[in-house]
């Protein structure tokens, strides 16, 4: 990716961003701050329009010769052509599924025939269970599962610990790009280099990082990358990038007669036609942001670079959002999982913490009474909260680029008497 220089980069126009999301014009939501975006984001009108159109005029079996069927197939094909740019991948390397959890389950079944009894798979206890559970179950089939453990103080991983775990039997390492609680960026490229040195494969769960960054699997060097579109302003779908030459080695998980179709091999059931088609609206939204902020400047950029330019604007804005909140929480001496850096290159604006002064449910209820939606619990990262000694869960405040600094100040004001 080739982003514009900082000198030529405008500031994110948050007013324009919010105008693209119908949720912000709904009277029922006017007094609410949505700060649980890590659980699912609002959706721009571009996605809603595509979903509505599909259900209105082409909700039939796609790819037939009849007009509505042909239109349905074309809408799905458009999504399959556009979404790979969000990985910097080719269309035949990206696969649609109902969720990242299910995509990972299918992937584990597809990879198992490549492994011999006694081969080793390394997982962390930092990840969402989606990128842990399916791989751990391989232990029941003769695979040795080893754990790369977090530091119990901050919930972070140490690359040296992984290096010590790697052996000549390591076949697979599974790690999150950024935890949905610790939210700190793991050094994926460095991990990939270590794993490939022992001829292993690297699977990266990017669900919690993809809403905040343009993903480039070429730069990352990973073999498989997954994220969920309902966290990146789209419908409930999971996307899976698999390196082309690796896909050919995986066991077919679809009907036997679909084995020669790359788009079907990791999809046991028929896809949600309308949801697949509507994911194209995510890229349409990115294009709207690029045109609004850059006009015709950079018109010769590739789609991948246009998405990268948009996320550079997002990055700068999200740093401004998380800086005062993290600084406030540090001053209140609460326990924050992950790094306390306010740099977007270090962490995502997803902040999980515990406090000795107020319980998690008390904080969540108090903020809800103030019109601010946040969350409390383990957020499917149960192993992580147990590892850091917070079995009752953590409070999570998760922001994205359509949030405003005024909303952050409102949250700080509501938290202040509690902490």
N, C-alpha and C positions, 0 to 999 in steps of 0.2 A: 504494500500500500504506500502511496505517496501523498501524505496530507499536506495542506497548504501551510506555509510558514506562519509562525505566531504573529508576525508583523502584519500579514495580510488577512488574518482571521477575524471576522466580526464576533460580537458577543451574541450568545443565543437570545433570540427574541422570544421570551417566555410567554408574552401575551399572544403572539402568533401561534406558538406551540399549543397553548391551551384552547385556542379557537379551533384547532383541528380535532378536539376531543368533545363529542356531544355531552359527555358526563358533566362537564363544567358549566353547561348551560341549563342543566336540569334543576328546577326549583327544589326538589327533594334533597339534592346534594349540595345546595348552595352554601350551607353552613358547616359542611364537613370537610375535614382535611384527611386525605387518604395517604397514610404513612405505613401501610402494610403492603407495599408494592412487591416485596419479595414473595408474597403469597399469590400475586396475580395483579397485573396492571390494568388500567383503563384501556379502552380501545378507540383508535381514531376513526373518523367517519369513513375513511377510505376502506377499512376492513368491513365495517358495518354495511356499507353500500354494496360491496361485492357479495357478502353473505346474503343480504336481502335480495339482490338480483338473482342469485343462484336459486334460492328457494322460491322466488316468484316466477321465473321464466324457464328454468332448466333443471328442476328437481325430478330428473328422470335418470334411467341408466345411461351413463355417459358413453361417448365414442360410437354411437350408432349413426346411420346415415340421415335419420330424420333431423330436422332443424334444431329442436331443443336438445336432443342427445349430442349432436355435433357441438352445439354451443357449450354444453356442460364439459365435454372433453377438452375443448379449447381453453376454457377457464382453468381447468386443472393443469393443463400443460403449461399455461402461462406461469402459474405458481412454481411449477417444477423447473422452469427456465430461470426465474428471477431469484428464488430463495438461495440457490447455491452461492450467489454473490455475497451473502451474509457470512459465508465461511471462507471466501476466496477459493472455492472449489468448483469442479465441473459438475454439470447436471447429473451425470450417471454415478456420482460419488455421494449424493445426498438422498436420504430416504425418509419418507413421511410415516409416522406412526401415531397412535392415539395419545401417547405420553412418553416422557423420558423413562419413567419407571418401567413401562411395558417394553419400550425399545431395548432397554438394558437387559431385561429378562430374556427377550428373544435373542439378543446378541450373545448372551452367555451360552444359550443352547447351540447357537451356530458355531461358536468357537470351541466348545468342548471336544468335538471329534478331532480337532487339530492337536489336542494335548494327550500326553501319555500319563499313565498312573505314576504318581511321584513328582510330576512337574509342579512348579510353584507359581502361585498367583499372589501378588502383594496388594493388599487394600489398606486404606487408612481408617482411623476412627474419627476422622474430621468430616467426612463426607455425609451428605444426605443419604439415607438408607437406600435410595434408588441405585447408587453407585457402590453399594457395599453388599447388600443382601443377596443379590443374584450370584455374585462371585463367591461369597462365603458358602453358598449351597453346593458349590463344586466340590467342597471337602467331602460331601456324602458320596461322591463318585470316584474317589481315589486321588484327587488333587490335593496338594499341600497348600493351605492358605496361611500366609504370614501377614502380620499386621505392622504397618508403619505408624507408630503411635505419636500423638501430639504431646507437647509439653503441657503438663497438668495446670500450670499457672496461667498461660495465655491461650491455650488451644491451638498453638501454631506447630507446624511441621519443620523439622530440621533436615536439610538435604543430606547431611552426613549420616543420619540414621538410615536413610534409604540406601545409601551406598553400602552400608554395612550389611544390609539385608539381601542385596543382590548376589545371586550365585549363578553358576552355569546352568542350573535347572530353572531359573526364572524365565517364565514365558509371557507373563502379563503383569503390568502394574496399572492400577486404577486409582485415579486421584482427581480431586476437584480443582478447577481453575481458581475459584475463590469460594470458600465455604459460605453457606447461607447464614451462618452465625458469626464465625470468626472474620469472615468477609475480607481476608487479606490475600492478596494475589500470590499464588504459588508459582515458582519459577519453572514454568512448563517446558521451555526450551532446554534448560539445564537438566531437567528430569528426563526428557526425551533422549538427550545425548547419553546419559548414564544407562538408561534402559536398552537403548539400541546397541550399546557397547557389549552387552551380554546377549544380543540378538533377541531381545524381548519386544513386546508390543506395549504401546502406551494408550490407555483409554482415559479421556478427559471429560469430566462432567462440567459443562459450562453454564448450567442453568442459572446460577446466581451471578455470573459475570456478564453474560451476553446482553442483558438490558443496559449495560453501562459501557460497552466497548465494541468496536468492530473486530470481529474474530478473523484471524488469518491463520489457517491451519498450515500453510506453507512455512510461515515464520515460526510457528510453534513447533513444527516437526512431529506432531502427534500422529498416531495411526487412525484413531477414532475420536470423534468429538461429538458431544450431544448437547442440545439445549431445547427448551420448551417455548413455543411461540406465545403461550398465554402469559408468559412473563415479559415478552418483548412486544407487547401492544397488539397481539393477534388472538385468534381463536385457540381453543384447547387442542393443540397438536404437539407432537414431539418430533424434532428433526435429528437425524443421525448422519454424520459424515463418516464414511469409511473409505480409506485409501483404495483406489481402483484395483490394484494388483492383489490386495488383501481380500477384497470381496470375492474374488474368484476362488479363494481357498476356503471360504466359509461354507458350512453345510446349509443347503437350501432349507428355508423355514416356511416356504409357501407351498402351494399345490405342486405336485411333481412336474406338471406341464408348464409351470411358470419359471422353472429353474434357469432358463436362458434369458429371462427378463431381469436386468439389474435392479429396476425399480420395485420388483415384487419379491425378491429373494429374502428380504428381511421383514416382510409384511405378511404374516400368516393369514390375516383376514382382509377383506375388502376395506379400503380406506373410507373415511368420512368425506365424501365427495365435496360437499359444500364447504367444509372447514379447510380442506386442502386448497380449494379455489380462493377462499378468502384470505389465506396467508399472503397472497400477492399484494394485498393492501398494505402490509407492513412495509414492503419495499416502495410502494407508491407514496406512502407517508414520508419515508426517508427522502424520496425524490422531491416532494413538496418542500421539505425543510431545506434541501440543498438549493433549490431554485429561489426560495425566498431570501436566503442569506447570501447567496453567491451570484444570483442572476445568471447571466450567460458566461460569467467568469469561470474558467475551468471547464468549459463545455466539452473540451476534448478529453476530459478525464474518463476513465472507465467507470462502470457502475460500482465496482469494488472501491475505487478511490473516492467516488462521490459519497458512498456510505461512510468511508473513513473520515472524510472531511466533516460530515455531520456529527460523527461521534467525537471529533475533536472539540466541537462546540459544546456538546453534552458534557464532556469531561470537565471543561473549565467551569461550567455552571454547577455541576454536582460537587466540585471542590468547595465552591462558595456556600453550598447548602450544608455540607457536613462539618465544615470547619467550626462554626460557632457552637454547634451541638456537641461535638466531641470535646471542645475546649470547656464547655459548661459542665459536662459529665466528669471530666478529669478534675475540675475544680471542686466538684461535689464528692470526690473520692469514691465514686462507684466503681465496681469492677467491670471493665469492658473486655469482652472477648476479642482476641486478635490484636493487631497493631493499633496504637492510639495516634498514628500519623493522620494528618488531614490531607495527605497527598493522594490524588486519584490514581497515581501510578503505583501506589502501595496497597490501597484498599478501595472497596466499594462503599457507597453511602448507605450501607446496611449496618446498623449499630445495635449489637446485642449486649445487655448488661444486667447485673444484679445489684441490689442495694440492701444494706443492713437496716436502713431506716423504714422502708416500705416494701411490702411483698409485691411480687409481680402482678397478681390479680388486682390488688389495690391500685397500683399505678395504671393498669389498663382501664379499669372501671372509672377512675378519676379523669383520665384523658377522654374517655368516651363521653362522659358528662360534659366535658368542655368542647365536644364536637370534633375530636381528633381520634382517628382510628389507628391503633397500633396493635401489636400482638404479644402473647405470652405463651410459653410452652417449650417443647423441644424441637418443633418444626421438622420432624422426621430426621433430626440429627441426634437421636437419643444417645448413641454411643459417645458423642462429643460432650453433651452436657453432663453425662456421668463421669467422663474422663477428667473434666475440669472441676468436679465436685459441686455441680449445680443440678442435682437430680430432679428438683422441682421445676426446672426450666428457667428461662431467661426472658427478659423483656426485649422486644425487638422493634426498632423504629427503622423503616426502610423507605428510602426516598429514590425518586427518579427525576428525570430532567423536566417534567411538567410541574414539579413542586416549586414553591416560591420561598424566598428568604423570609417573607412575612409569615408564612406557615411555620417555618422553623422557629421564629421568634415566639409565635403563639404556643408552640409545643414547649419551649423553654419556660415560658411564663407559667404554664400549667404544671410542669415538673418541679419547679423551684420549691414550692412549699412541701412537696412530698419527699424531696431528697435533702 
